[in-house]
Structures are given as C-alpha cells and as structure tokens.
Amino acid sequence: MRRFRTGPLLLCAMAASLAVNVVLLQGGRTFEAAAAAHERLTGQPSIVTRHAEEIARMSDALATEDAARQVLYGKIAELSNTLRLEREINRSIRARYTILSDELNALRAEAAVPRGPRGPRGPLSTQP
C-alpha cells in the first residue's frame, strides 16, 4: 500500500492562496487610484467617496440613536421604580383599608346589639 504525500500539494495550495491575495490587494489599490483620478478629473464624487460619506452619516445617526436609546432606558428604569413604589403604597393602603373596614364592621355589629335601658342585661333586656 502506497502512502499519498500531501506536503507538495499543501505547499502549492498555500502559494496559490498567497498569489490570489496579492492580486486582490493590488486590484483594490488600482481601483482606489482609478476612482481618485476619476473624481479629480470630473469633479464628481466617486462611488467610493459617496459610500464613505453615507457610512459616516449612518454612523452619526446610529450614535445619536444609541444616545437617545440610553436616555429612554434611563427614563424607563426611573418610571419602573416609581411604579414599583406606587404599587407597594397601594398594597399598604389596601391592607390598612381592610383592617379599618373590619374594625368598623365590628363596631357596627357591637352597636346593633339590642340593649335595654340598663345595658345588655338590664330588666328590659331579652337576654337571660
């Protein structure tokens, strides 16, 4: 059984990859030089310049949007805290209301007990 050697194949692949990268790099530089020359000759911004300006505008808009979002998140946090406090206060008021209602009902029940002229066990009372 023969063993296949991968060393020379990998070396060739790496050399080809390096050559492609160099060609792409040089092509990018050539395009930039041609775009700059076109811009200088015609006085009109090239597509690269227009895209760069658009990216700058979008970045500024995004930064403004992020700042506004942070302000809104701060307000939301503040309002959430206020709402939490108001809910706690409402719970305590309801609990106090329940206690006072129970006390008032107890007092009304006590006042509804029939009493004679001398109290609950007087001569005119119906209780034994």
C-alpha positions as CSV (number, residue, x, y, z in Angstrom):
1,M,0.0,0.0,0.0
2,R,1.4,3.3,-1.0
3,R,1.1,6.4,1.1
4,F,0.0,9.6,-0.6
5,R,2.2,12.6,0.1
6,T,0.3,15.8,1.0
7,G,3.3,18.1,1.6
8,P,3.8,19.3,-2.0
9,L,0.0,19.6,-2.6
10,L,-0.3,21.8,0.6
11,L,2.7,23.9,-0.5
12,C,1.1,24.5,-3.9
13,A,-2.3,25.4,-2.3
14,M,-0.6,27.9,0.0
15,A,1.3,29.5,-2.9
16,A,-1.9,29.8,-4.9
17,S,-3.7,31.4,-2.0
18,L,-0.9,33.9,-1.5
19,A,-0.9,34.8,-5.2
20,V,-4.7,35.3,-5.2
21,N,-4.4,37.5,-2.1
22,V,-1.7,39.6,-3.7
23,V,-3.7,40.0,-6.9
24,L,-6.8,41.1,-4.9
25,L,-4.8,43.6,-2.9
26,Q,-3.3,45.1,-6.0
27,G,-6.7,45.2,-7.7
28,G,-8.1,47.1,-4.7
29,R,-5.3,49.6,-4.9
30,T,-5.7,50.0,-8.6
31,F,-9.4,50.6,-8.2
32,E,-8.8,53.2,-5.5
33,A,-6.3,55.0,-7.7
34,A,-8.7,55.0,-10.7
35,A,-11.6,56.2,-8.6
36,A,-9.5,59.1,-7.2
37,A,-8.3,60.0,-10.7
38,H,-11.9,60.0,-12.0
39,E,-13.0,62.2,-9.1
40,R,-10.2,64.7,-9.7
41,L,-10.9,64.8,-13.5
42,T,-14.7,65.1,-13.4
43,G,-15.2,66.9,-10.1
44,Q,-17.9,64.5,-9.2
45,P,-17.5,62.3,-6.1
46,S,-16.8,58.7,-6.9
47,I,-18.9,55.8,-5.7
48,V,-16.2,55.1,-3.0
49,T,-16.4,58.6,-1.7
50,R,-20.2,58.6,-1.8
51,H,-20.3,55.3,0.1
52,A,-17.8,56.6,2.6
53,E,-19.9,59.7,3.2
54,E,-23.1,57.6,3.5
55,I,-21.4,55.4,6.0
56,A,-20.3,58.4,8.0
57,R,-23.8,59.8,8.1
58,M,-25.2,56.4,9.1
59,S,-22.6,56.1,11.9
60,D,-23.6,59.6,13.2
61,A,-27.3,58.7,13.0
62,L,-26.6,55.4,14.8
63,A,-24.6,57.2,17.5
64,T,-27.5,59.7,18.0
65,E,-30.0,56.8,18.1
66,D,-27.9,54.9,20.7
67,A,-27.7,58.0,22.9
68,A,-31.4,58.5,22.7
69,R,-32.0,54.9,23.5
70,Q,-29.8,55.2,26.6
71,V,-31.8,58.2,27.7
72,L,-35.1,56.3,27.2
73,Y,-33.8,53.3,29.1
74,G,-32.9,55.6,32.0
75,K,-36.4,57.1,32.0
76,I,-37.9,53.6,31.7
77,A,-35.9,52.5,34.7
78,E,-36.9,55.5,36.7
79,L,-40.6,55.1,35.8
80,S,-40.4,51.4,36.7
81,N,-39.0,52.2,40.1
82,T,-41.8,54.8,40.6
83,L,-44.4,52.3,39.6
84,R,-43.0,49.7,42.0
85,L,-43.1,52.2,44.8
86,E,-46.7,53.2,43.9
87,R,-47.7,49.5,43.9
88,E,-46.2,49.0,47.3
89,I,-48.0,52.1,48.7
90,N,-51.3,50.8,47.1
91,R,-50.8,47.4,48.8
92,S,-50.2,49.0,52.2
93,I,-53.2,51.3,51.7
94,R,-55.4,48.3,50.8
95,A,-54.1,46.4,53.8
96,R,-54.8,49.3,56.1
97,Y,-58.3,49.8,54.5
98,T,-59.1,46.1,55.1
99,I,-58.1,46.5,58.8
100,L,-60.1,49.6,59.3
101,S,-63.2,48.1,57.5
102,D,-63.0,45.1,59.8
103,E,-62.8,47.4,62.8
104,L,-65.7,49.5,61.6
105,N,-67.8,46.3,60.9
106,A,-67.0,45.1,64.4
107,L,-68.1,48.4,65.9
108,R,-71.3,48.4,63.8
109,A,-72.1,44.9,65.0
110,E,-71.5,45.9,68.5
111,A,-73.8,48.9,68.2
112,A,-76.5,46.7,66.6
113,V,-76.8,44.5,69.8
114,P,-80.1,45.4,71.4
115,R,-79.7,46.9,74.9
116,G,-82.2,47.8,77.5
117,P,-82.2,51.0,79.4
118,R,-79.5,49.5,81.8
119,G,-77.3,47.7,79.2
120,P,-77.3,44.3,77.8
121,R,-78.6,42.5,80.9
122,G,-81.0,45.1,82.3
123,P,-84.6,44.5,83.3
124,L,-85.9,45.1,79.8
125,S,-83.3,43.0,78.1
126,T,-84.3,39.9,76.2
127,Q,-81.1,38.1,77.2
128,P,-81.2,35.7,80.1
